[in-house]
Amino acid sequence: MSRVTRTYSPKIREQARALRRAGFSYSEIIAELGGDIPKNTLQGWVKDITLTTEQQERIKQKELEARTRGQLAGGQWNHEQKRQRLQAAEEWAEPISERVLQNREALLMTLAALWLGEGDKRDDVLGLGNSDPRIVRGWVDILRHSFDIDESKFSCQLLISERMPEQELKEFWSGITAIPMEKFQQSSIDKRPKLVQREGYKGVCKVLYFSAALRRQLGALAWQVLSKFDELENSR
């Protein structure tokens, strides 16, 4: 198939040259003349025209502004795409989470899985430590919901740096966990001088529940699920 070459009238070419002599950029000329002139065609029409220093500076500024607008538009587009992906994930998760909330065994598995990843592995205590208040609060709330808990068996310990306000952080985590301040052990304090924390960091709160029986139960649940799943996969 032969390529069709479009021709332009002398009037269009002269208008383009006049705009170039006036200091217009290629993009401005193309937009002014209808937007369908290829850039390489336009460059051929005006290549003999010399711009003044002021005109060259103006065009550079225009190109910079165009790139900035493009970057902003691209950033906004990316932000909107991310928002839509997050919304889609939320919509996918919502019905599953509703079913989990109605299923005690699913909640027990949530407790066990969090313990397996973030928990204290001693034999005589069920514990979990994390810097995210949502994880700590959620774990303690599910624990209270799932078992007949003896509140006197709870204890907390903070892992913080020496520059952090220990008393304020104890008050914060006490509010998160609903565990009284007097149940907080002596904090573990990191004294490294150049340790830098992210903004809003509240340290790590380790929640301990002194029950060897619960520790054994949740530990057995976590490991048995992994083991049985592995056996199932190997049998296929």
C-alpha positions as CSV (number, residue, x, y, z in Angstrom):
1,M,0.0,0.0,0.0
2,S,1.5,3.3,-1.1
3,R,1.8,6.1,1.5
4,V,-0.4,9.1,0.9
5,T,1.5,12.4,1.2
6,R,-0.6,15.4,2.2
7,T,0.0,18.7,0.5
8,Y,-0.5,22.1,2.0
9,S,-1.3,25.4,0.3
10,P,1.3,28.1,0.0
11,K,-1.0,30.2,2.2
12,I,-0.6,27.7,5.1
13,R,3.1,27.6,4.7
14,E,3.4,31.4,4.7
15,Q,1.2,31.6,7.8
16,A,3.4,29.1,9.5
17,R,6.5,31.1,8.6
18,A,4.9,34.4,9.8
19,L,4.1,32.8,13.1
20,R,7.6,31.4,13.4
21,R,9.1,34.9,12.7
22,A,6.9,36.2,15.5
23,G,8.6,33.7,17.9
24,F,5.9,31.0,18.1
25,S,7.0,27.5,19.1
26,Y,6.3,24.5,16.8
27,S,3.4,23.3,19.1
28,E,1.8,26.8,19.0
29,I,2.1,27.1,15.3
30,I,0.5,23.6,14.8
31,A,-2.3,24.5,17.2
32,E,-2.9,27.8,15.5
33,L,-3.1,26.3,12.0
34,G,-5.4,23.5,12.8
35,G,-3.4,20.9,14.6
36,D,-2.8,18.4,11.8
37,I,0.6,19.5,10.4
38,P,3.4,17.0,11.1
39,K,6.2,18.6,13.1
40,N,8.9,17.5,10.7
41,T,6.9,19.1,7.8
42,L,6.7,22.4,9.8
43,Q,10.4,22.3,10.6
44,G,11.2,22.0,6.9
45,W,9.1,25.1,6.1
46,V,10.8,27.4,8.7
47,K,14.3,26.0,9.1
48,D,15.9,29.1,7.5
49,I,14.2,31.5,10.0
50,T,16.5,32.7,12.8
51,L,14.9,33.5,16.1
52,T,16.0,36.3,18.4
53,T,17.5,35.5,21.8
54,E,14.3,36.7,23.5
55,Q,12.1,34.5,21.2
56,Q,14.3,31.5,22.0
57,E,14.0,32.1,25.7
58,R,10.2,32.4,25.4
59,I,10.0,29.1,23.6
60,K,12.2,27.4,26.2
61,Q,9.9,28.7,28.9
62,K,6.8,27.5,27.1
63,E,8.3,24.1,26.6
64,L,9.2,23.9,30.3
65,E,5.7,24.9,31.3
66,A,4.3,22.3,29.0
67,R,6.5,19.6,30.5
68,T,5.4,20.7,34.0
69,R,1.8,20.5,33.1
70,G,2.3,17.1,31.6
71,Q,4.1,15.9,34.7
72,L,1.3,17.2,36.9
73,A,-1.3,15.6,34.7
74,G,0.6,12.4,34.8
75,G,0.9,12.5,38.6
76,Q,-2.8,13.1,38.9
77,W,-3.6,10.3,36.5
78,N,-1.3,7.9,38.5
79,H,-2.9,9.0,41.8
80,E,-6.4,8.3,40.4
81,Q,-5.3,4.9,39.1
82,K,-4.0,4.0,42.5
83,R,-7.2,5.2,44.2
84,Q,-9.2,3.1,41.8
85,R,-7.1,0.0,42.5
86,L,-7.3,0.5,46.2
87,Q,-11.1,0.9,45.9
88,A,-11.3,-2.3,43.9
89,A,-9.3,-4.1,46.5
90,E,-11.6,-2.8,49.3
91,E,-14.7,-3.9,47.4
92,W,-13.2,-7.4,46.9
93,A,-12.3,-7.7,50.6
94,E,-15.5,-6.4,52.1
95,P,-17.7,-9.5,51.7
96,I,-14.9,-11.8,52.7
97,S,-14.2,-9.8,55.9
98,E,-17.9,-9.8,56.7
99,R,-18.0,-13.6,56.6
100,V,-14.8,-13.9,58.6
101,L,-16.4,-11.8,61.4
102,Q,-19.2,-14.2,61.6
103,N,-17.0,-17.3,61.8
104,R,-15.2,-18.0,65.1
105,E,-12.8,-20.4,63.5
106,A,-11.8,-17.8,60.9
107,L,-11.1,-15.3,63.7
108,L,-9.0,-17.9,65.6
109,M,-7.0,-18.4,62.4
110,T,-6.5,-14.7,62.2
111,L,-5.2,-14.7,65.8
112,A,-2.9,-17.6,65.1
113,A,-1.6,-16.2,61.8
114,L,-0.7,-12.8,63.4
115,W,1.0,-14.6,66.3
116,L,2.9,-16.8,63.8
117,G,4.3,-13.7,62.0
118,E,4.7,-11.2,64.8
119,G,4.3,-13.1,68.1
120,D,6.4,-14.0,71.1
121,K,7.4,-17.6,70.7
122,R,8.0,-18.4,74.4
123,D,6.1,-21.4,75.7
124,D,4.5,-19.8,78.7
125,V,3.0,-16.6,77.2
126,L,0.9,-15.6,74.2
127,G,2.3,-12.4,72.9
128,L,2.4,-10.1,69.9
129,G,4.4,-7.0,69.2
130,N,3.9,-4.4,66.4
131,S,4.2,-0.7,65.7
132,D,0.9,-0.5,63.9
133,P,-1.9,0.4,66.4
134,R,-4.5,-1.2,64.1
135,I,-2.8,-4.6,64.3
136,V,-2.2,-4.4,68.0
137,R,-5.8,-3.3,68.8
138,G,-7.3,-5.8,66.4
139,W,-5.3,-8.7,67.8
140,V,-6.3,-7.9,71.4
141,D,-9.9,-7.2,70.5
142,I,-10.2,-10.6,68.7
143,L,-8.5,-12.3,71.6
144,R,-11.0,-10.9,74.0
145,H,-13.9,-11.7,71.7
146,S,-12.8,-15.3,71.1
147,F,-11.9,-16.4,74.6
148,D,-13.0,-15.9,78.2
149,I,-10.1,-13.6,79.1
150,D,-8.7,-12.9,82.5
151,E,-7.7,-9.3,82.3
152,S,-5.2,-9.6,85.1
153,K,-3.1,-11.8,82.9
154,F,-2.4,-9.0,80.4
155,S,0.9,-7.1,80.4
156,C,2.5,-4.7,77.9
157,Q,6.1,-3.6,77.1
158,L,7.2,-0.8,74.9
159,L,10.2,-0.9,72.6
160,I,11.3,2.7,72.0
161,S,14.4,5.0,71.6
162,E,15.6,7.1,74.5
163,R,14.5,10.3,72.7
164,M,10.9,9.3,72.7
165,P,8.4,10.5,75.4
166,E,7.9,7.2,77.3
167,Q,5.0,8.3,79.5
168,E,3.0,9.8,76.6
169,L,3.6,6.6,74.6
170,K,2.4,4.4,77.5
171,E,-0.7,6.5,77.7
172,F,-1.2,6.1,73.9
173,W,-0.8,2.3,73.9
174,S,-2.9,1.9,77.0
175,G,-5.7,3.6,75.1
176,I,-5.2,1.4,72.1
177,T,-5.1,-1.9,74.1
178,A,-7.4,-1.0,77.0
179,I,-4.8,-2.4,79.3
180,P,-4.2,-0.2,82.4
181,M,-0.9,1.8,82.7
182,E,0.1,-0.2,85.8
183,K,0.3,-3.3,83.7
184,F,3.1,-1.9,81.6
185,Q,6.5,-3.3,82.2
186,Q,9.7,-1.3,82.1
187,S,10.3,-0.2,78.5
188,S,13.1,-1.5,76.4
189,I,15.0,1.6,75.3
190,D,17.3,1.7,72.3
191,K,20.1,4.1,73.0
192,R,21.6,4.4,69.5
193,P,22.3,8.1,69.0
194,K,21.6,8.3,65.3
195,L,18.5,6.2,65.2
196,V,15.8,7.9,63.0
197,Q,12.1,7.1,63.3
198,R,9.5,7.7,60.6
199,E,7.0,10.5,61.3
200,G,4.2,9.4,63.6
201,Y,6.1,6.4,64.9
202,K,4.9,5.4,68.4
203,G,7.4,2.6,69.1
204,V,6.6,-1.1,69.2
205,C,4.0,-2.3,71.7
206,K,4.3,-5.9,72.8
207,V,1.1,-7.3,74.3
208,L,1.6,-10.3,76.6
209,Y,-1.1,-12.6,77.9
210,F,0.3,-15.1,80.4
211,S,-1.5,-18.3,79.5
212,A,0.5,-21.4,78.4
213,A,-2.8,-23.1,77.4
214,L,-3.8,-20.4,74.9
215,R,-0.2,-20.2,73.6
216,R,-0.3,-24.0,72.9
217,Q,-3.7,-23.8,71.3
218,L,-3.0,-21.0,68.8
219,G,0.5,-22.3,68.1
220,A,-0.9,-25.7,67.3
221,L,-3.6,-24.2,65.1
222,A,-1.1,-22.1,63.1
223,W,1.4,-24.9,62.5
224,Q,-1.2,-27.6,61.8
225,V,-2.9,-25.5,59.1
226,L,0.4,-24.9,57.4
227,S,1.4,-28.6,57.8
228,K,-1.9,-30.0,56.5
229,F,-1.9,-27.6,53.6
230,D,1.6,-28.7,52.6
231,E,0.5,-32.4,52.8
232,L,-2.6,-31.6,50.6
233,E,-0.4,-29.8,48.0
234,N,2.1,-32.7,47.9
235,S,-0.6,-35.3,47.5
236,R,-1.9,-33.7,44.2
